[in-house]
Amino acid sequence: MAEHRSLKDLPEVIAVFPLPGALLLPRGQMPLNIFEPRYLRMVDDALAGSRIIGMIQPNSAAEQPLGPPALYQVGCAGRITQFAETGDGRYLITLTGLCRFRAREELTVMTPYRQLGVDFSAYRRDLMPRDGEEAVDREAVLKALSDFSRVNEVEIDWDNVRQAPNEPLINALAMMAPYGEKEKQALLEAPDLKTRAEMLVAITEMELAREGGDSETPMQ
């Protein structure tokens, strides 16, 4: 990832993969099973070029009667860091998050996949690994995770959790969290790691309350 140390290393136009509920964050890893012909073509083109693909959610609340589904304005660019081809023509890839972007415009293109002109400037701190870790209330995050695992009977590898630094821990939990489109987008757009951690705790507590859990953690 050393070739993406500054904003000038990132392209101004990227292919995007609209996927509901998918959240990619800087330095997070997202495995993808690619089988639609248009996205197979997208991966082929990315591998021949920058290896960068933008993950972005369709916006189900936006009215767009004609054309493809409307998209949220903020997504995250990722680089293809693993690639394998299956015997039945699918691609198994891993995207590693680089930097969030704001969509400037959707381009009219001949490719079967969508492309956006993007602006990374608001998210330049995404290129700084572990930025803002010291401000995270780690104990609140671990308490929320413990409550969630207990109520939902989910096994947690606590040894790995305790060893993980704050940034990879928070971002991995946000990416894996079984929450909806709006919650995922809010976690993506959080301005910093501290806010994302607080938001993750708050969303988890609301979900536990909805499920009848008895979490003792106060709302943030």
DRENDO-1510 file (C-alpha; in Angstrom, 1 decimal, always signed):
<recs>
REC; n; res; u; v; w
REC; 1; MET; +0.0; +0.0; +0.0 .
REC; 2; ALA; +3.1; +2.3; +0.0 .
REC; 3; GLU; +2.1; +3.8; -3.3 .
REC; 4; HIS; -0.9; +5.5; -1.8 .
REC; 5; ARG; +0.7; +7.8; +0.7 .
REC; 6; SER; -0.9; +11.1; -0.4 .
REC; 7; LEU; -4.0; +12.2; -2.2 .
REC; 8; LYS; -2.1; +12.8; -5.4 .
REC; 9; ASP; -1.6; +9.0; -5.6 .
REC; 10; LEU; -5.3; +8.4; -5.9 .
REC; 11; PRO; -7.3; +8.6; -9.2 .
REC; 12; GLU; -9.9; +11.3; -9.9 .
REC; 13; VAL; -12.2; +8.8; -11.6 .
REC; 14; ILE; -12.9; +5.4; -10.2 .
REC; 15; ALA; -15.2; +2.4; -11.1 .
REC; 16; VAL; -17.7; +1.8; -8.3 .
REC; 17; PHE; -19.4; -1.3; -7.0 .
REC; 18; PRO; -22.7; -0.4; -5.5 .
REC; 19; LEU; -23.6; -2.9; -2.8 .
REC; 20; PRO; -26.2; -2.4; -0.1 .
REC; 21; GLY; -25.0; -3.0; +3.4 .
REC; 22; ALA; -21.4; -3.1; +2.4 .
REC; 23; LEU; -19.0; -1.0; +4.4 .
REC; 24; LEU; -15.3; -0.6; +3.5 .
REC; 25; LEU; -13.1; +1.5; +5.7 .
REC; 26; PRO; -9.4; +2.5; +5.4 .
REC; 27; ARG; -7.1; -0.4; +5.9 .
REC; 28; GLY; -10.1; -2.7; +6.4 .
REC; 29; GLN; -10.3; -5.8; +4.2 .
REC; 30; MET; -13.4; -6.8; +2.3 .
REC; 31; PRO; -13.7; -10.2; +0.6 .
REC; 32; LEU; -15.9; -10.2; -2.5 .
REC; 33; ASN; -17.3; -12.9; -4.7 .
REC; 34; ILE; -17.6; -11.4; -8.2 .
REC; 35; PHE; -19.9; -13.2; -10.7 .
REC; 36; GLU; -21.9; -10.7; -12.7 .
REC; 37; PRO; -20.4; -10.1; -16.1 .
REC; 38; ARG; -20.3; -6.3; -15.7 .
REC; 39; TYR; -18.3; -6.6; -12.4 .
REC; 40; LEU; -16.0; -9.3; -13.8 .
REC; 41; ARG; -15.2; -6.7; -16.5 .
REC; 42; MET; -14.7; -4.1; -13.8 .
REC; 43; VAL; -12.2; -6.3; -12.0 .
REC; 44; ASP; -10.4; -7.1; -15.3 .
REC; 45; ASP; -10.1; -3.3; -16.0 .
REC; 46; ALA; -9.0; -2.5; -12.5 .
REC; 47; LEU; -6.3; -5.2; -12.5 .
REC; 48; ALA; -5.0; -3.8; -15.8 .
REC; 49; GLY; -4.8; -0.3; -14.3 .
REC; 50; SER; -4.8; +1.2; -10.8 .
REC; 51; ARG; -6.3; -1.9; -9.1 .
REC; 52; ILE; -8.7; +0.6; -7.3 .
REC; 53; ILE; -12.4; +0.1; -7.0 .
REC; 54; GLY; -14.9; +2.3; -5.1 .
REC; 55; MET; -17.3; +0.7; -2.7 .
REC; 56; ILE; -20.5; +2.7; -2.3 .
REC; 57; GLN; -24.1; +2.0; -1.2 .
REC; 58; PRO; -27.2; +2.5; -3.2 .
REC; 59; ASN; -29.5; +5.0; -1.5 .
REC; 60; SER; -32.8; +3.3; -1.2 .
REC; 61; ALA; -34.4; +6.5; +0.2 .
REC; 62; ALA; -33.6; +8.6; -2.8 .
REC; 63; GLU; -36.2; +8.8; -5.5 .
REC; 64; GLN; -34.8; +8.1; -8.9 .
REC; 65; PRO; -37.5; +6.8; -11.2 .
REC; 66; LEU; -35.3; +6.5; -14.3 .
REC; 67; GLY; -31.9; +5.0; -14.7 .
REC; 68; PRO; -29.7; +3.1; -12.2 .
REC; 69; PRO; -30.3; +3.4; -8.5 .
REC; 70; ALA; -29.2; +6.6; -6.7 .
REC; 71; LEU; -26.0; +6.3; -4.7 .
REC; 72; TYR; -24.9; +7.8; -1.5 .
REC; 73; GLN; -22.5; +10.7; -1.9 .
REC; 74; VAL; -19.7; +9.1; +0.3 .
REC; 75; GLY; -17.9; +5.8; -0.4 .
REC; 76; CYS; -14.5; +4.3; +0.1 .
REC; 77; ALA; -11.9; +3.4; -2.4 .
REC; 78; GLY; -10.1; +0.1; -2.0 .
REC; 79; ARG; -7.2; -1.6; -3.8 .
REC; 80; ILE; -7.4; -5.2; -5.0 .
REC; 81; THR; -4.8; -7.0; -2.8 .
REC; 82; GLN; -5.9; -10.6; -3.4 .
REC; 83; PHE; -7.2; -12.2; -6.5 .
REC; 84; ALA; -8.2; -15.7; -7.4 .
REC; 85; GLU; -10.3; -17.2; -10.3 .
REC; 86; THR; -12.6; -20.1; -9.8 .
REC; 87; GLY; -13.3; -23.0; -12.2 .
REC; 88; ASP; -16.8; -21.6; -12.8 .
REC; 89; GLY; -15.7; -18.2; -13.9 .
REC; 90; ARG; -16.1; -16.3; -10.7 .
REC; 91; TYR; -13.5; -14.0; -9.2 .
REC; 92; LEU; -12.6; -14.1; -5.5 .
REC; 93; ILE; -11.0; -10.8; -4.5 .
REC; 94; THR; -10.1; -8.9; -1.4 .
REC; 95; LEU; -10.3; -5.1; -1.4 .
REC; 96; THR; -8.2; -3.3; +1.2 .
REC; 97; GLY; -9.5; +0.2; +2.0 .
REC; 98; LEU; -7.5; +3.2; +1.1 .
REC; 99; CYS; -9.4; +6.4; +1.6 .
REC; 100; ARG; -13.0; +7.6; +1.7 .
REC; 101; PHE; -14.3; +9.8; -1.1 .
REC; 102; ARG; -17.2; +12.2; -2.0 .
REC; 103; ALA; -18.8; +11.7; -5.4 .
REC; 104; ARG; -18.6; +14.8; -7.6 .
REC; 105; GLU; -20.4; +13.5; -10.6 .
REC; 106; GLU; -21.4; +10.2; -12.3 .
REC; 107; LEU; -19.8; +10.0; -15.7 .
REC; 108; THR; -21.4; +8.9; -18.9 .
REC; 109; VAL; -19.3; +5.9; -19.9 .
REC; 110; MET; -19.3; +3.0; -22.4 .
REC; 111; THR; -18.3; +0.5; -19.7 .
REC; 112; PRO; -21.0; -1.8; -18.3 .
REC; 113; TYR; -20.1; -0.7; -14.8 .
REC; 114; ARG; -20.6; +2.8; -13.3 .
REC; 115; GLN; -17.8; +5.3; -12.8 .
REC; 116; LEU; -17.7; +8.4; -10.6 .
REC; 117; GLY; -15.6; +11.5; -10.6 .
REC; 118; VAL; -14.5; +11.7; -6.9 .
REC; 119; ASP; -12.9; +14.0; -4.4 .
REC; 120; PHE; -10.8; +12.6; -1.6 .
REC; 121; SER; -9.7; +15.9; -0.1 .
REC; 122; ALA; -12.1; +15.9; +2.9 .
REC; 123; TYR; -10.7; +12.6; +4.0 .
REC; 124; ARG; -6.9; +13.1; +3.7 .
REC; 125; ARG; -6.5; +11.9; +7.3 .
REC; 126; ASP; -7.7; +8.4; +6.2 .
REC; 127; LEU; -4.1; +8.0; +4.8 .
REC; 128; MET; -2.7; +8.3; +8.3 .
REC; 129; PRO; -2.7; +4.9; +9.9 .
REC; 130; ARG; -4.1; +4.7; +13.5 .
REC; 131; ASP; -5.0; +8.4; +13.5 .
REC; 132; GLY; -7.0; +9.4; +16.6 .
REC; 133; GLU; -6.7; +6.0; +18.4 .
REC; 134; GLU; -5.9; +7.6; +21.7 .
REC; 135; ALA; -9.3; +9.4; +21.9 .
REC; 136; VAL; -11.3; +6.2; +21.7 .
REC; 137; ASP; -13.2; +4.9; +24.7 .
REC; 138; ARG; -12.0; +1.3; +24.3 .
REC; 139; GLU; -13.7; +0.0; +27.4 .
REC; 140; ALA; -17.1; +1.3; +26.2 .
REC; 141; VAL; -16.6; -0.5; +22.8 .
REC; 142; LEU; -15.6; -3.8; +24.5 .
REC; 143; LYS; -18.6; -3.6; +26.9 .
REC; 144; ALA; -20.9; -3.1; +23.9 .
REC; 145; LEU; -19.3; -6.0; +22.1 .
REC; 146; SER; -19.6; -8.2; +25.2 .
REC; 147; ASP; -23.3; -7.3; +25.5 .
REC; 148; PHE; -23.9; -8.0; +21.9 .
REC; 149; SER; -22.2; -11.4; +21.9 .
REC; 150; ARG; -24.0; -12.4; +25.1 .
REC; 151; VAL; -27.5; -11.5; +23.8 .
REC; 152; ASN; -27.0; -12.9; +20.4 .
REC; 153; GLU; -25.0; -15.9; +21.5 .
REC; 154; VAL; -22.1; -15.0; +19.2 .
REC; 155; GLU; -18.6; -16.4; +20.1 .
REC; 156; ILE; -15.9; -13.8; +20.2 .
REC; 157; ASP; -12.1; -14.5; +20.0 .
REC; 158; TRP; -11.3; -12.3; +23.0 .
REC; 159; ASP; -7.6; -12.9; +22.8 .
REC; 160; ASN; -7.5; -11.3; +19.3 .
REC; 161; VAL; -9.8; -8.5; +20.3 .
REC; 162; ARG; -7.7; -7.5; +23.3 .
REC; 163; GLN; -4.5; -7.5; +21.2 .
REC; 164; ALA; -6.0; -5.5; +18.4 .
REC; 165; PRO; -5.1; -1.7; +18.3 .
REC; 166; ASN; -8.1; +0.6; +18.4 .
REC; 167; GLU; -8.2; +1.5; +14.7 .
REC; 168; PRO; -8.3; -2.0; +13.2 .
REC; 169; LEU; -10.6; -3.1; +16.1 .
REC; 170; ILE; -13.2; -0.3; +15.6 .
REC; 171; ASN; -13.2; -0.5; +11.8 .
REC; 172; ALA; -13.4; -4.2; +11.7 .
REC; 173; LEU; -16.3; -4.2; +14.1 .
REC; 174; ALA; -18.1; -1.5; +12.1 .
REC; 175; MET; -17.6; -3.4; +8.8 .
REC; 176; MET; -18.8; -6.7; +10.3 .
REC; 177; ALA; -21.7; -5.2; +12.3 .
REC; 178; PRO; -25.1; -6.7; +11.1 .
REC; 179; TYR; -26.8; -3.3; +10.8 .
REC; 180; GLY; -28.8; -1.6; +8.1 .
REC; 181; GLU; -28.0; +0.7; +5.2 .
REC; 182; LYS; -28.4; +4.0; +7.2 .
REC; 183; GLU; -26.4; +2.8; +10.1 .
REC; 184; LYS; -23.6; +1.5; +7.9 .
REC; 185; GLN; -23.5; +4.9; +6.1 .
REC; 186; ALA; -23.4; +6.8; +9.3 .
REC; 187; LEU; -20.4; +4.7; +10.5 .
REC; 188; LEU; -18.7; +5.3; +7.1 .
REC; 189; GLU; -19.2; +9.1; +7.3 .
REC; 190; ALA; -18.1; +9.5; +10.9 .
REC; 191; PRO; -15.6; +12.3; +10.9 .
REC; 192; ASP; -13.0; +10.5; +13.1 .
REC; 193; LEU; -12.3; +7.2; +14.8 .
REC; 194; LYS; -13.6; +8.5; +18.2 .
REC; 195; THR; -16.9; +9.4; +16.7 .
REC; 196; ARG; -17.2; +6.1; +14.8 .
REC; 197; ALA; -16.5; +4.2; +18.1 .
REC; 198; GLU; -19.2; +6.2; +19.9 .
REC; 199; MET; -21.6; +5.7; +17.1 .
REC; 200; LEU; -20.9; +2.0; +17.0 .
REC; 201; VAL; -21.6; +1.7; +20.8 .
REC; 202; ALA; -24.8; +3.8; +20.5 .
REC; 203; ILE; -26.2; +1.7; +17.5 .
REC; 204; THR; -25.3; -1.5; +19.3 .
REC; 205; GLU; -27.1; -0.3; +22.5 .
REC; 206; MET; -30.2; +0.6; +20.5 .
REC; 207; GLU; -30.3; -2.7; +18.7 .
REC; 208; LEU; -29.9; -4.5; +22.1 .
REC; 209; ALA; -32.7; -2.5; +23.6 .
REC; 210; ARG; -34.9; -3.3; +20.6 .
REC; 211; GLU; -34.1; -7.0; +21.1 .
REC; 212; GLY; -34.8; -6.8; +24.8 .
REC; 213; GLY; -31.2; -7.1; +25.9 .
REC; 214; ASP; -30.3; -5.8; +29.4 .
REC; 215; SER; -27.2; -3.9; +28.6 .
REC; 216; GLU; -26.2; -1.6; +31.5 .
REC; 217; THR; -24.1; +0.7; +29.3 .
REC; 218; PRO; -25.6; +4.2; +29.2 .
REC; 219; MET; -26.3; +5.7; +25.8 .
REC; 220; GLN; -23.5; +7.9; +24.5 .
</recs>
